[in-house]
Amino acid sequence: MQAVALTRGERELRLVEKSRPEPMDGEVLVRTLSVGIDGSDRRIVDGEIGEFPEGEDHLVLGHEAVGVVEEPNGTALERGDFVVPLVRRPTDDADGSSAELDMAEPDTFVERGIFGAHGYMAEFFTSRPEHLVVVPESVADYGFFVEPASLVEKSLEQAFAARSAFEWSPSTALVLGNGNLGLLALARLADRPAFERTYCLGRRDRPDPTIDFVESVGGTYVDSRATSPEAIPETYEPVDFAFEATGYPNHSVEVVRALASNGVATLQGIPGSADAEIDLGEFHAGLVVENKALLGVVNSRASHFEAASEWLAETDTEALDGLITGVFVPGEVEAAFADDESTMKTVVTFE
């Protein structure tokens, strides 16, 4: 079968031939339909993050996948079920547990297509049913959005959990970052539950497709070169909820000043090392005096995938189509991974 892999040494991205995997007892064989490409995939190719499976000379990429069950292999799943795989697996996969892997301790899991285990950018893959989420056929064409959308669902869940001690009714939301995750988050926040006003922070000049997308879903584009996160309350208004998707470490501090009283910001980006000068007293006091919360959110579990699938089944597909800037076959992998200011979401299809 064909697979898209990164090789050791020169870290070359290439199309490779691998044997079709055979499911072990308790596993199913899944035929891959399509796999989305995100910033993490490009960072793996660039050598910034990622780890090869132990003893392997390559890493099959891809963690945003949708497929169809080819061989149920005696499990409760049925041939023809459309499924989306979770990303994490426990390091000892014998029990198939997936209930709380998104909150697991470091060194107790691998992430398929990212570190320690092969991903899904191949014609077939195997998985235990506990690590697969069944989605309706109506979602299959956009199933590669389920994994990234699940991060937004988890962020909202965590934000509301942090405010469960009182009635919290957020009406304004800010997304920091106009990459493909940030734009998908903006579409979600503008949709269900409906925030009355949404904003998206970026660093682009008009005309620009990401700005067009922001405005197409009813958001307001904020150019960070003219208006920093700290200046958003004065220029626009304080926001109740903020979703950070840049990995720019300064934003983790600046976003606190963008929040309204009782506001919550979730951080999803993973930055490298960075130095900054900040007023720690003001930062600390802002959190305490105005009851603000700052949460780190990474990975997601089956319930978040299910919530994402529900949203995708109900949302306007025109907005989703507006995010997709290229669909490629495996032999066009270099073009699929190319990235410029016109790129939003690219997809590798195996159909």
C-alpha positions in Angstrom: 0.0 0.0 0.0 1.0 3.6 -0.4 1.9 5.8 2.5 3.3 9.3 3.0 6.3 9.1 5.4 9.2 11.2 6.7 12.5 9.4 6.6 15.3 9.7 9.2 18.6 11.4 8.4 17.7 13.9 5.7 14.1 13.9 7.0 12.9 13.6 3.5 9.1 13.5 2.8 8.3 10.8 0.4 5.7 8.3 -0.9 6.6 4.8 0.2 5.3 1.3 -0.3 4.4 -0.6 2.8 2.7 -3.9 3.4 -1.0 -3.7 4.1 -1.4 -4.1 7.9 -3.0 -7.1 9.3 -5.3 -6.5 12.3 -4.5 -8.3 15.5 -7.1 -9.8 17.7 -9.4 -7.0 18.9 -8.3 -4.6 16.1 -10.1 -3.6 12.9 -8.7 -2.7 9.5 -9.7 0.7 8.3 -9.4 2.0 4.7 -8.4 5.6 4.7 -10.5 8.1 2.9 -8.7 11.4 3.5 -6.2 13.0 5.9 -6.0 16.7 6.7 -2.6 18.5 7.0 -2.0 21.1 9.7 0.7 23.1 11.2 2.0 20.3 13.4 2.6 18.1 10.3 4.6 20.8 8.7 6.6 21.4 11.9 7.4 17.6 12.0 8.7 17.8 8.5 10.8 20.8 9.4 12.2 18.9 12.4 10.8 21.2 15.1 8.7 18.5 16.7 8.0 14.8 16.3 9.7 11.5 17.1 10.1 8.4 15.0 8.7 5.1 16.2 11.3 3.1 18.1 13.4 1.0 15.7 11.9 2.5 12.6 13.6 4.5 9.9 10.5 6.4 9.0 7.3 8.0 10.4 4.1 7.7 8.5 2.5 11.1 8.9 -1.1 12.2 9.4 -3.3 12.5 12.5 -6.5 14.2 11.1 -8.1 11.2 9.3 -11.4 9.7 8.3 -11.8 6.2 7.0 -14.2 3.3 6.6 -14.1 0.0 8.3 -12.8 -2.7 5.9 -12.5 -5.7 8.2 -14.4 -5.6 11.5 -12.4 -8.7 12.6 -15.0 -9.9 15.1 -15.4 -6.6 16.9 -18.7 -4.6 17.5 -18.0 -2.4 14.5 -19.4 -3.2 11.1 -17.9 -3.2 7.6 -18.8 0.2 6.1 -18.8 2.1 9.3 -17.3 5.6 8.9 -14.8 6.3 11.6 -12.4 8.9 12.8 -9.3 7.7 14.8 -8.1 9.3 18.1 -4.5 10.5 18.1 -3.2 9.2 21.4 -2.5 5.6 22.4 -1.3 4.4 25.8 2.3 3.2 25.7 1.0 -0.2 26.8 -1.9 -0.6 24.4 -3.1 -4.0 25.8 -6.2 -2.7 27.6 -7.3 -0.3 24.8 -8.1 2.4 27.3 -8.9 5.8 25.7 -11.2 7.4 28.3 -8.8 10.1 29.6 -5.7 9.9 27.4 -6.0 13.6 26.7 -5.1 14.2 30.3 -2.5 11.5 30.6 0.9 12.0 32.2 3.9 12.6 29.9 5.7 9.4 28.8 2.5 7.3 29.2 1.3 7.6 25.6 2.3 8.0 22.0 0.6 10.1 19.3 0.0 8.6 16.0 1.6 10.5 13.2 3.4 12.8 15.6 5.6 10.9 17.9 6.3 7.3 18.7 3.8 5.7 16.4 2.9 5.7 12.7 0.0 8.0 11.6 -2.9 7.6 9.2 -1.6 9.0 5.9 -1.7 5.5 4.3 -4.2 3.5 2.3 -5.0 1.4 5.4 -4.4 1.4 9.1 -5.4 -0.8 12.1 -6.8 0.3 15.4 -8.7 -1.0 18.4 -12.4 0.1 18.3 -11.9 2.0 21.5 -9.7 4.4 19.6 -12.2 5.0 16.8 -15.2 7.3 16.8 -18.0 6.4 14.5 -19.4 9.3 12.5 -22.4 9.5 10.2 -21.9 9.2 6.4 -23.0 12.8 6.0 -19.8 13.8 7.9 -17.4 11.6 6.0 -16.5 14.1 3.3 -15.4 16.5 6.0 -14.2 14.0 8.5 -10.7 15.2 8.5 -12.0 18.3 10.4 -13.3 16.2 13.3 -9.9 16.0 15.1 -9.1 19.8 15.0 -12.7 20.7 15.7 -12.5 18.4 18.8 -9.9 20.7 20.2 -12.3 23.6 20.1 -15.0 21.4 21.8 -12.6 20.6 24.5 -11.6 24.2 25.0 -15.2 25.2 25.4 -15.9 22.4 27.8 -12.9 23.3 29.9 -13.9 27.0 29.9 -17.4 26.3 31.0 -16.2 23.9 33.6 -13.9 26.6 35.0 -17.0 28.8 35.4 -19.4 26.2 36.7 -19.6 27.8 40.1 -21.8 30.6 38.7 -23.9 31.4 35.7 -21.5 32.3 32.9 -23.0 33.6 29.7 -20.2 34.6 27.3 -21.2 36.6 24.3 -17.9 37.7 22.8 -15.0 35.5 21.6 -11.5 36.1 20.3 -9.4 33.7 18.2 -5.7 34.4 18.2 -4.3 33.1 14.9 -5.7 32.9 11.4 -4.1 29.5 10.5 -6.3 26.6 9.7 -7.0 25.7 13.3 -7.8 29.3 14.2 -10.2 29.8 11.3 -12.0 26.5 12.1 -12.3 27.6 15.7 -13.8 30.9 14.6 -16.3 29.1 12.4 -17.3 27.0 15.4 -17.5 29.8 17.8 -19.6 31.9 15.4 -22.0 29.0 15.0 -23.1 26.9 17.9 -23.5 28.0 20.7 -23.7 31.4 19.0 -21.4 34.1 20.3 -22.9 37.5 19.4 -19.6 38.9 18.3 -16.4 37.2 17.3 -12.9 38.5 16.5 -9.8 37.0 14.9 -6.3 38.2 15.4 -3.8 37.9 12.5 -0.9 39.6 10.7 -2.1 39.8 7.1 -2.6 42.6 4.6 -5.7 42.8 2.4 -6.6 41.3 0.0 -6.1 38.0 1.8 -8.2 34.7 1.8 -8.0 34.2 5.5 -9.4 37.7 6.1 -12.2 37.0 3.6 -13.0 33.8 5.5 -13.1 35.6 8.9 -15.6 38.1 7.5 -17.6 35.4 5.7 -18.5 33.7 9.0 -19.4 37.1 10.6 -16.1 37.7 12.4 -14.1 40.9 12.7 -10.5 40.8 11.6 -8.0 42.4 14.0 -4.5 43.2 12.6 -2.1 42.6 15.5 0.4 45.0 13.9 -2.1 47.8 14.5 -4.0 46.4 17.5 -2.3 44.1 20.0 -4.3 41.7 22.2 -3.8 44.1 25.1 -5.5 46.9 23.1 -8.5 45.0 22.0 -10.7 46.1 25.0 -10.2 49.8 24.1 -10.3 49.4 20.4 -13.2 47.0 20.2 -14.4 45.5 23.5 -13.3 43.1 26.2 -13.9 39.4 25.3 -15.4 36.7 27.4 -13.6 33.8 25.8 -10.3 33.6 23.9 -8.9 30.7 21.9 -5.2 30.9 21.3 -3.8 29.1 18.2 -0.6 30.8 17.4 2.1 29.3 19.6 3.4 32.8 20.1 4.3 32.9 23.8 3.7 36.6 24.3 0.0 36.0 23.5 -0.3 33.9 26.6 0.3 37.0 28.7 -1.2 39.6 26.5 -4.5 37.8 26.1 -5.3 38.2 29.8 -5.7 41.9 29.3 -8.0 41.3 26.3 -10.4 39.4 28.6 -13.5 40.8 30.3 -14.0 40.2 34.0 -14.7 36.5 34.6 -13.2 35.8 31.1 -11.4 32.6 30.1 -8.6 32.1 27.7 -7.4 28.6 26.5 -4.0 28.1 25.1 -3.5 25.5 22.3 -0.3 26.6 20.6 3.0 25.0 21.7 5.9 27.5 21.4 9.6 27.1 21.5 11.8 28.9 24.0 11.3 32.6 24.2 12.2 35.6 26.5 9.9 38.5 27.2 9.7 41.5 29.5 6.4 41.5 31.4 5.0 43.2 34.4 4.4 40.1 36.5 2.5 42.1 39.2 0.0 43.5 36.7 -0.4 40.0 35.1 -1.0 38.3 38.4 -3.4 41.0 39.7 -5.4 41.0 36.5 -6.1 37.3 36.9 -7.0 37.6 40.6 -8.9 40.9 40.8 -11.1 40.3 37.8 -11.5 36.5 38.2 -9.9 35.6 34.9 -8.8 32.1 34.0 -6.0 30.9 31.7 -6.1 27.2 30.7 -3.7 25.0 28.8 -5.5 22.6 26.5 -4.0 19.8 24.5 -5.4 16.7 22.7 -9.0 15.6 23.1 -11.0 12.5 23.9 -13.8 10.5 22.2 -16.6 12.7 23.7 -15.0 15.8 22.1 -14.7 14.0 18.7 -18.4 13.1 19.0 -19.3 16.8 19.7 -17.2 17.9 16.8 -18.9 15.4 14.5 -22.3 16.7 15.7 -21.3 20.2 14.8 -20.0 19.3 11.4 -23.2 17.4 10.7 -25.2 20.6 11.4 -23.0 23.4 10.2 -23.1 25.0 6.7 -20.7 23.1 4.5 -20.1 26.2 2.4 -18.0 27.6 5.3 -16.0 24.3 5.5 -15.5 24.4 1.7 -14.1 27.9 2.1 -11.4 26.5 4.3 -10.1 23.9 1.9 -7.5 25.3 -0.5 -6.3 22.0 -2.0 -7.1 18.3 -2.3 -4.2 16.1 -3.4 -3.5 12.5 -4.2 -0.6 10.8 -2.4 1.7 11.3 -5.3 1.3 15.0 -5.0 2.5 15.1 -1.4 5.1 17.9 -1.9 2.4 20.2 -3.2 0.0 19.1 -0.4 2.6 20.2 2.2 3.6 23.4 0.5 2.6 26.5 2.5 2.2 30.1 1.7 -0.2 32.9 2.5 -2.9 31.4 0.2 -2.9 28.1 2.1 -5.5 27.3 4.6 -6.5 23.6 4.8 -4.9 21.0 2.4 -6.0 17.4 2.3 -4.6 14.2 1.0 -7.2 11.9 -0.4 -6.9 8.1 -0.9 -10.3 7.7 -2.6 
